[in-house]
Amino acid sequence: NNADATIKFQYSTSSSFTSIKEIAAIPTTATGTVATAVSANVTGLTGGTTYYFRVVATNTAGVSTSNSTSFVTIKVASKPRATTKTATSKNVNTASFGGTVNPMGQNTTVQFVWGYESTLTNGTTSINLTPSALTGEADIDLVAKPTGMKAGSVVYYQFVATNATGSTDGGILSVTMDPEPIVTPTPTPSPT
């Protein structure tokens, strides 16, 4: 009919629209019996994802919903994510350091970098943790077991992840290294 209609888009990652988001159309209203072209600017979509959308017009006569259609968003390449975690063992001979890396869909290599200087720019030691590149889009837990750290020294360390888009430092943490515990044998009582 000729009544003013309010127009909006509904979109979802589900073809059955079980979880719906709505956004106002441009223009937001239409009048008359002639078809009106509408559009919408949508932000915050996830790359590499199929989205379904439809147009909904509402006026005094009721609600009219278009057929749905779909599109796939472009996946934008991004640097990997890296997180350095606290040391799980700070004994010099059994040191163990954890970290998490997300390759963000690209082949990613990881290094554990450590040294005695707080910015890790001089005199560092690096350990390659990935003999072959990590892939996928999920967080992957990694463990570094470096050797050669000095007891009583403050050691600075971080995980560094690199893919074709760039490198990400997991954040520098520090720990004071403990000596290995001395195991004293318990004397065996002599027979009487």
N, C-alpha and C positions, 0 to 999 in steps of 0.2 A: 504494500500500500504506500501512500505518499507520506506517512509519518516519519519524523526524524528517527534514524537508527544509530545507536551507539555501536561502534565496531571495535573488536579486539581480536588478537591472535591468542590461541592456546597452543602450547608446545610441550612435548614430553619425550623422554627416551623410550617410552613404551608405546607400541602401536595401538594398544587398547586405552591409552590415556589414563592409566591408573594413578599416575602422579603428574598433575598438571601445573604448569606455570602460565601466567597470563601477562600480556603486555598490550597497551593501547595501540591501536592502528593509527597510521598517518594517511589520510585525515581520520580523526576520532569519530566523526559523525558523517552521515550521508542522508540525503533527502531525495525523494522522487522514485521513479520506476526504472531509471536507466542505471545499468551496472556502473559501479564506481571502483576504480583501481585503488587498492590500498597496499601499504607496505609497513614494515616495522624495523627498527634498529634494535637488535638483540645483542647483549654482551654477556660475558661470563660463561660461554659454552665451553665444553671440554673437547679438545682436539681428537680427531679420529673416532668420533661418536656419531651414531645415527640419531637424528632428531625427527620427530613427526610433528606436523603442525596443521592447524585448521583455522578458519575464520569464523567468528561468531558475531552475528548482528542481532541486536535486541531493540525492539520498539514496542509501542503500545499494543500491537497485535500479537506479540510473542517473541520467541527466540528462533533464529534460523542458523544452522551450523553447516558449513561447507563439508565436502569430502576431505579427508586428510591426505596429505602428501608428505614426502620425506626428503631429507638431504643428509649428507655426511660432511661433518666439519673437517677442515684440513688440519692435519697434525703438524704442529710447529716443532721443529727440532729445538731442544734445549739442553743446557749443560746438565751433567749429572748432579745429584744431591749427595752430600757426604756429611756424616756426623761422627765426631770423635767422642768416645765414651771414656769413663774413668777406668783406670787400670784394674784388672781383676786379680793380678798377682804382681807385687812390686819387689819380689826377691830377684837379685841380679841374675841368677842362673836359670830361673823359671819364670821370668817376666812374661806377662800376658796382657795385651791391650786390645780392647774391642772397638769396633766401629761399624757403622751402617752406611751402605751406599745404595742409591737408586740410579740405575743406568739411564733412566728416562727414555727407554726404547732404542738406545744406540749402543754399539759395542763400546765398552768402557774398561779401562785399566785402572788399577788402584795401587798406590804406594803408601807405605807407612814411613813417615819421616820423623827422625828424632835427633836431638842434640842437647847441648848444655847452655845454649843461648836462647833467650825468651822469644825472639822473633823467628827463629829457625832460618835465618838468612846466611849464616856462616857455620862452617864446621859440622854439617849435618850428615847423618847416615840415612840412606833410603833403602827400603826393602820392597821389591816388587811382590805384591800379594796375589796377582792374577796371571798365572802362566798363560792362560788364554783369556780373552776378553769376557766380561760379564755382559749379559743382555737382559732384556725384559723391562718391565715398568714397576716392579715391586721392590721394596726395601730388602736388601741382602745383608745379613750379619756376617762380619769378617773378624778374624782374630790374627793379630801379629804377635810373634814370639821372637823378639830381637835378642841378640846376645852382645856381650861386650860392654854393658853399662856398668858404671862404677858405683859400688856401695857407698851410701851416704851422700851421693850427688843428687842435685835436683835435675831431673830430665824433663825436657819439653818435647811434646810429640803431637802428631796429627795424622789423619788419613787424608789423602789427596786423590780425587777421582778425576779422570780425564776421558773425554770422548771427542768426536769430531767437532762439536760445537764449542768446547772449551774445557777448562778445569775448575774444580771447586775444592776449596780447602774445608776440611771438616771442623776447623776451629782448634786452636792450640790449647792443650791442657798441660799440666805439670804434675810430677810426683817425685817424692824423695825415695830413692831406691834403698831397699834394705839388703843387708848381707844375707846369704843363705844361712838358715839356722844351723848351728853346730849340734850334731847328734852325738851325745855322749853315751857310750855303751854302758849298759847296766852290768855291774860286776856279778859274776856267777858265784854263789856261795860255794866254798869248798866243802867237800864231804868230811865229816868228822869221824 
